[in-house]
Amino acid sequence: MNTYKSILFNLTFPALIGYLAYFALLLLITLSINLNAQVYQVYVAAESDDVVQRVSFDANTNEGWIDATIRVGKLPTETDGPHGLTISPDKKHWFVTIAHGNPYGYLAKYSTETHELKGIVDLGLFPASMEISEFTGLLYVVNFNLHGEMEPSSMMVVDPETMDLIVELPTGIMPHGTRMNSKGTKAYHVSMMSDELIEVDTYGLDVTRTLSLKVSMIDDSAHEKHNPETTQDLVAELKAMDGSGGRMDWLKEMNASKPANREKHSSMTYHRPLVKPTWVDPHPNDQLVYVAGNGSDEIIEIDVENWSISRRMPTGKLPYNLEVSPNGKYLVSSLKGAGATSIIDLESGVELARIPNSRKVSHGVTISPDSKYAFISVEGIGGDPGSVDIISIETQELITFVETGKQAGGISFFTTLK
């Protein structure tokens, strides 16, 4: 002990600094190795196989794999169609919308630890995307409604703890892409067949604002790209994915405490949609909202305070889903018609890369909390499997992909393991 003290006290000041720098370097190397040894996990729904799978990706080895496959649905002889996915804020449960029913779909709740079914609640026709508000603790899901004639559909609000239906709110035609602002006070979704962005007050349980995204605000050349048959073809394609049929007379069930909503939506006049918005995601600063214009091949930026369109960014063919990176710098969108993933720099509005996906039909997008990786669900065609493509946002390249069940669709980020 005295020897160590002697050595320590006899060190010159420069030598002491050198030793400290050496040990600091070792500490940094150790921390760097630990930080790089990360495993990212996402859940993805395979709509034509009635399974939800958990996909893991090791960023240290660039390897991906499926570590869990959970069969969902009630009808073993028919396709139930798991569609939308979301994870509870505490990461203890995952939720999936089962799109097909007899005639209605439903919401199912599962444990992330055991993957045991914890509860179900009936919803409307073709329930699609959803998210849980950290502000209210409630889950908000839209009914896309592929059945019968096109008519206004609804958003349903569910208590995810008890799996009870709280209220049903009227909305536009074929609503999709429900996403919250950072505080969970506002929920946004789009109505594909009425060309609208809709804002919902999550606490007041009311539609507060509706914004038209109609093509009359776009360059006249956009009209030349579309005709009435394109809308019919798109609806026919979507209905071909669903085999249940039936109609939803939801107006009879409309919440009597919302007369203002009934008057507002009954007086709406719908036009032939050309924008056909399919997804929406707020910027982390809550000042901007981004919409995928699936019919007009663009990303639309909305100023939330002024409730007006502030920018339109052209994309490749048929942008479908999108997400803003948590650091607010990038927008990643799936280009369903191009079989590719687009990365846009939000400051300049310039597309940095368009990355071919592992399969032809790109679908969902989710981004890791550190903004390093985008996970893209890609549908298979016919009997082909689907996949989850893992893309580096920093290097703008496809790192690897993991094959999944058929028609990979809904996807949600779960957690990062170290």
HUZIKA-V524898 format. One record per residue. N is the residue number from 0. RES is the residue in one small letter. PSI is psi in radians with two decimals (NA if undefined). BURIAL is 1 if it has 16 or more other ideal C-beta (glycine too) atoms within 10 Angstrom, else 0. D_LAST is the distance of its C-alpha to the last C-alpha in Angstrom with 2 decimals. Layout:
[[N/RES/PSI/BURIAL/D_LAST] [N/RES/PSI/BURIAL/D_LAST]]
This chain:
[[0/m/-0.76/0/37.93] [1/n/-0.56/0/40.94] [2/t/-0.78/0/40.24] [3/y/-0.71/0/36.75] [4/k/-0.70/0/38.39] [5/s/-0.77/0/41.10] [6/i/-0.75/0/38.75] [7/l/-0.78/0/36.80] [8/f/-0.38/0/40.02] [9/n/-0.11/0/41.60] [10/l/2.41/0/38.84] [11/t/2.80/0/40.08] [12/f/-0.77/0/38.27] [13/p/-0.68/0/37.18] [14/a/-0.69/0/35.88] [15/l/-0.74/0/33.87] [16/i/-0.68/0/32.33] [17/g/-0.75/0/31.51] [18/y/-0.76/0/29.70] [19/l/-0.71/0/27.69] [20/a/-0.66/0/26.75] [21/y/-0.85/0/25.71] [22/f/-0.59/0/23.38] [23/a/-0.66/0/21.96] [24/l/-0.76/0/21.31] [25/l/-0.70/0/19.50] [26/l/-0.74/0/17.27] [27/l/-0.70/0/16.59] [28/i/-0.75/0/15.85] [29/t/-0.79/0/13.32] [30/l/-0.69/0/11.57] [31/s/-0.74/0/11.93] [32/i/-0.73/0/10.43] [33/n/-0.68/0/7.18] [34/l/-0.62/0/7.38] [35/n/-0.41/0/8.46] [36/a/1.27/0/6.01] [37/q/2.45/1/4.80] [38/v/2.09/1/6.31] [39/y/2.50/1/8.90] [40/q/2.37/1/11.32] [41/v/2.72/1/14.98] [42/y/2.48/1/18.10] [43/v/2.46/1/21.31] [44/a/2.29/1/24.87] [45/a/1.76/1/27.26] [46/e/-0.57/1/30.53] [47/s/-0.03/1/32.97] [48/d/-0.04/1/31.21] [49/d/0.75/1/30.56] [50/v/2.66/1/26.92] [51/v/2.33/1/23.62] [52/q/2.54/1/20.66] [53/r/2.17/1/16.89] [54/v/2.31/1/15.59] [55/s/2.59/1/12.17] [56/f/2.13/1/11.62] [57/d/1.94/1/9.65] [58/a/-0.26/1/10.35] [59/n/-0.59/0/10.59] [60/t/-0.13/0/13.29] [61/n/0.57/0/14.57] [62/e/2.50/0/14.94] [63/g/2.68/1/15.17] [64/w/2.86/0/16.37] [65/i/2.17/1/17.61] [66/d/-0.03/0/16.06] [67/a/2.44/0/18.63] [68/t/2.11/0/22.18] [69/i/2.12/1/24.09] [70/r/2.33/0/27.82] [71/v/2.95/1/29.26] [72/g/2.91/1/32.84] [73/k/-0.43/0/36.08] [74/l/1.80/0/38.39] [75/p/-0.38/0/37.76] [76/t/-0.04/0/40.58] [77/e/2.84/0/39.70] [78/t/2.05/1/36.85] [79/d/-0.54/1/35.47] [80/g/1.19/1/33.28] [81/p/2.24/1/29.83] [82/h/-1.22/1/29.60] [83/g/2.64/1/27.51] [84/l/2.54/1/24.04] [85/t/2.74/1/22.36] [86/i/2.44/1/19.64] [87/s/2.62/1/20.66] [88/p/-0.54/0/19.44] [89/d/0.04/0/18.01] [90/k/0.27/0/16.06] [91/k/-0.34/0/18.19] [92/h/2.63/1/20.48] [93/w/2.62/1/21.08] [94/f/2.48/1/24.61] [95/v/2.38/1/26.62] [96/t/2.28/1/30.15] [97/i/1.93/1/32.45] [98/a/-0.70/1/34.89] [99/h/2.57/1/37.83] [100/g/-2.80/1/39.91] [101/n/1.27/0/43.50] [102/p/-0.17/0/43.92] [103/y/2.73/1/41.06] [104/g/-3.03/1/37.31] [105/y/2.99/1/34.93] [106/l/2.33/1/31.51] [107/a/2.51/1/29.31] [108/k/2.29/1/26.51] [109/y/2.66/1/23.86] [110/s/2.36/0/21.21] [111/t/-0.31/1/17.58] [112/e/-0.83/0/17.16] [113/t/-0.23/0/20.34] [114/h/0.46/1/21.51] [115/e/2.42/0/24.84] [116/l/2.22/0/27.40] [117/k/-0.19/1/27.97] [118/g/2.78/0/30.84] [119/i/2.76/0/32.75] [120/v/2.37/1/35.15] [121/d/2.46/0/37.73] [122/l/-2.65/1/37.65] [123/g/-2.68/1/39.96] [124/l/2.14/1/40.62] [125/f/1.07/1/37.62] [126/p/2.41/1/34.92] [127/a/-1.97/1/32.40] [128/s/2.80/1/29.69] [129/m/2.92/1/28.54] [130/e/2.70/1/26.27] [131/i/2.31/1/25.95] [132/s/2.18/1/27.22] [133/e/-0.28/0/25.33] [134/f/-0.81/1/28.80] [135/t/-0.35/1/30.77] [136/g/0.06/0/28.21] [137/l/2.76/1/30.24] [138/l/2.36/1/29.44] [139/y/2.13/1/31.61] [140/v/2.45/1/32.39] [141/v/2.56/1/35.10] [142/n/1.89/1/37.50] [143/f/-0.56/1/37.95] [144/n/1.48/1/41.20] [145/l/0.10/1/42.26] [146/h/2.49/1/45.28] [147/g/-2.70/0/48.94] [148/e/2.72/0/50.18] [149/m/2.19/1/48.04] [150/e/2.82/1/48.16] [151/p/2.46/1/46.07] [152/s/-2.64/1/43.08] [153/s/2.83/1/40.92] [154/m/2.35/1/37.66] [155/m/2.47/1/36.86] [156/v/2.20/1/35.07] [157/v/2.47/1/33.40] [158/d/1.93/0/32.16] [159/p/-0.29/1/28.77] [160/e/-0.87/0/29.06] [161/t/-0.22/0/32.50] [162/m/0.75/1/32.54] [163/d/2.48/0/35.94] [164/l/2.18/0/37.42] [165/i/-0.88/0/38.33] [166/v/2.79/1/40.28] [167/e/2.19/1/41.03] [168/l/2.36/1/41.59] [169/p/2.53/1/43.75] [170/t/-2.79/1/42.38] [171/g/-2.85/1/43.26] [172/i/2.18/1/43.63] [173/m/1.15/1/40.56] [174/p/2.58/1/37.87] [175/h/2.90/1/34.33] [176/g/0.76/1/31.05] [177/t/2.19/1/30.51] [178/r/2.59/1/28.08] [179/m/2.74/1/27.92] [180/n/3.08/1/28.19] [181/s/-0.49/0/25.52] [182/k/-0.25/0/27.42] [183/g/0.26/1/28.16] [184/t/-0.39/1/31.86] [185/k/2.38/1/32.86] [186/a/2.34/1/32.17] [187/y/2.48/1/33.27] [188/h/2.91/1/34.31] [189/v/2.69/1/36.81] [190/s/1.93/1/39.85] [191/m/-0.71/1/40.13] [192/m/0.10/1/43.83] [193/s/0.20/1/45.02] [194/d/0.91/1/43.19] [195/e/2.58/1/41.80] [196/l/2.31/1/38.84] [197/i/2.35/1/38.83] [198/e/2.31/1/37.41] [199/v/2.31/1/37.05] [200/d/1.95/0/37.08] [201/t/-0.47/1/34.46] [202/y/-0.76/0/36.21] [203/g/-0.19/0/39.77] [204/l/0.97/1/39.05] [205/d/2.57/1/41.24] [206/v/2.09/1/41.34] [207/t/-0.64/0/41.96] [208/r/2.59/0/42.35] [209/t/2.30/1/42.92] [210/l/2.22/1/42.95] [211/s/2.35/0/44.79] [212/l/0.34/1/43.08] [213/k/2.69/1/46.23] [214/v/-0.21/1/47.09] [215/s/-0.31/0/50.25] [216/m/-0.04/0/48.06] [217/i/2.84/1/46.97] [218/d/2.50/0/49.08] [219/d/-0.41/0/51.94] [220/s/-0.40/0/50.69] [221/a/-0.56/1/48.00] [222/h/-0.52/0/50.82] [223/e/-0.38/0/51.95] [224/k/-0.19/0/48.70] [225/h/2.68/1/49.04] [226/n/2.94/0/51.67] [227/p/-0.45/0/52.00] [228/e/-0.46/0/51.15] [229/t/-0.69/0/47.55] [230/t/-0.77/1/46.76] [231/q/-0.71/0/48.50] [232/d/-0.72/0/46.64] [233/l/-0.79/1/43.23] [234/v/-0.70/0/44.07] [235/a/-0.70/0/45.49] [236/e/-0.75/0/42.31] [237/l/-0.72/0/40.18] [238/k/-0.49/0/42.65] [239/a/-0.38/0/42.61] [240/m/-0.22/1/38.99] [241/d/2.23/1/40.17] [242/g/0.32/0/42.72] [243/s/-0.73/1/43.39] [244/g/-3.13/0/46.07] [245/g/2.99/0/47.78] [246/r/2.70/0/48.12] [247/m/1.96/1/46.77] [248/d/1.15/0/49.45] [249/w/-0.33/1/46.99] [250/l/-0.53/0/49.64] [251/k/-0.43/0/51.33] [252/e/0.05/0/48.19] [253/m/2.44/1/47.52] [254/n/2.12/1/46.82] [255/a/-0.30/0/50.22] [256/s/0.05/0/48.78] [257/k/0.99/1/47.87] [258/p/-0.54/0/51.31] [259/a/-0.69/0/50.31] [260/n/-0.73/1/47.67] [261/r/-0.78/0/50.24] [262/e/-0.72/0/52.75] [263/k/-0.80/0/50.30] [264/h/-0.46/1/49.07] [265/s/-0.39/0/52.43] [266/s/-0.02/0/53.96] [267/m/2.47/0/51.41] [268/t/2.23/0/52.83] [269/y/2.55/0/50.62] [270/h/2.96/0/51.11] [271/r/2.06/0/50.28] [272/p/2.41/1/46.60] [273/l/-0.52/1/45.76] [274/v/-0.72/1/42.46] [275/k/1.05/1/40.94] [276/p/2.41/1/37.75] [277/t/-0.27/1/34.87] [278/w/2.75/1/31.85] [279/v/2.55/1/31.17] [280/d/2.22/1/28.31] [281/p/2.61/1/28.81] [282/h/2.59/1/27.65] [283/p/-0.39/1/25.21] [284/n/-0.06/0/28.27] [285/d/0.13/0/30.22] [286/q/-0.31/0/33.21] [287/l/2.64/1/32.96] [288/v/2.45/1/32.48] [289/y/2.41/1/32.16] [290/v/2.42/1/33.90] [291/a/2.01/1/33.93] [292/g/1.55/1/37.61] [293/n/-0.56/1/37.56] [294/g/-0.38/1/41.35] [295/s/0.09/1/41.89] [296/d/1.03/1/39.10] [297/e/2.81/1/37.65] [298/i/2.25/1/35.04] [299/i/2.23/1/36.85] [300/e/2.27/1/35.81] [301/i/2.28/1/37.22] [302/d/2.01/0/37.92] [303/v/-0.75/1/37.14] [304/e/-0.82/0/39.58] [305/n/-0.20/0/42.47] [306/w/0.98/0/41.47] [307/s/2.79/0/42.52] [308/i/2.18/1/41.31] [309/s/-0.37/0/40.40] [310/r/2.56/0/39.37] [311/r/2.21/1/39.39] [312/m/2.01/1/37.29] [313/p/2.56/0/38.48] [314/t/-3.05/1/36.04] [315/g/-2.94/1/36.34] [316/k/2.21/0/37.77] [317/l/1.12/1/36.77] [318/p/2.37/1/33.62] [319/y/-1.12/1/32.22] [320/n/2.81/1/28.90] [321/l/2.83/1/27.20] [322/e/2.47/1/24.49] [323/v/2.36/1/24.30] [324/s/2.55/1/21.11] [325/p/-0.47/0/19.69] [326/n/-0.03/0/20.88] [327/g/0.12/0/24.31] [328/k/-0.54/0/25.09] [329/y/2.68/1/25.06] [330/l/2.16/1/26.36] [331/v/2.23/1/25.22] [332/s/2.56/1/27.76] [333/s/2.29/1/28.48] [334/l/1.66/1/31.98] [335/k/-0.62/1/33.19] [336/g/-0.30/1/36.48] [337/a/-0.15/1/35.18] [338/g/0.74/1/32.28] [339/a/2.91/1/30.13] [340/t/2.29/1/27.52] [341/s/2.38/1/28.79] [342/i/2.10/1/27.00] [343/i/2.34/1/29.24] [344/d/2.04/0/29.19] [345/l/-0.44/1/30.20] [346/e/-0.78/0/32.00] [347/s/-0.37/0/34.37] [348/g/0.22/0/34.27] [349/v/2.38/0/34.12] [350/e/2.09/1/32.30] [351/l/-0.58/0/30.10] [352/a/2.65/1/29.47] [353/r/1.86/1/30.43] [354/i/2.08/1/28.22] [355/p/2.38/0/29.71] [356/n/2.97/1/27.66] [357/s/-0.36/1/27.45] [358/r/3.07/1/30.16] [359/k/-0.45/1/33.06] [360/v/1.73/1/32.35] [361/s/2.61/1/29.38] [362/h/-1.61/1/28.41] [363/g/2.85/1/25.43] [364/v/2.34/1/22.94] [365/t/2.54/1/19.64] [366/i/2.47/1/17.54] [367/s/2.62/1/13.90] [368/p/-0.42/0/13.94] [369/d/0.08/0/13.42] [370/s/0.37/1/16.51] [371/k/-0.60/1/15.31] [372/y/2.48/1/15.77] [373/a/2.35/1/18.47] [374/f/2.10/1/18.51] [375/i/2.16/1/22.18] [376/s/2.33/1/23.84] [377/v/2.19/1/26.89] [378/e/2.54/1/29.78] [379/g/2.82/1/31.55] [380/i/2.27/0/35.35] [381/g/-2.19/0/37.52] [382/g/0.09/0/36.01] [383/d/2.61/0/33.27] [384/p/2.81/1/29.62] [385/g/-2.95/1/27.53] [386/s/2.83/1/24.23] [387/v/2.04/1/21.13] [388/d/2.32/1/21.21] [389/i/2.05/1/18.18] [390/i/2.32/1/19.69] [391/s/2.10/1/18.59] [392/i/-0.55/1/20.27] [393/e/-0.82/0/20.41] [394/t/-0.17/0/22.18] [395/q/0.93/0/23.71] [396/e/2.70/0/23.43] [397/l/2.06/1/22.44] [398/i/-0.89/0/19.50] [399/t/3.07/1/19.79] [400/f/2.72/1/20.83] [401/v/2.18/1/20.46] [402/e/2.45/1/23.74] [403/t/-2.96/1/24.13] [404/g/3.05/1/27.17] [405/k/2.51/1/30.21] [406/q/1.06/1/30.42] [407/a/2.21/1/26.79] [408/g/-1.66/1/27.19] [409/g/2.40/1/25.34] [410/i/2.47/1/21.66] [411/s/2.38/1/19.20] [412/f/2.38/1/15.62] [413/f/-1.18/1/13.67] [414/t/2.96/0/10.06] [415/t/2.20/1/6.73] [416/l/2.49/0/3.82] [417/k/NA/0/0.00]]
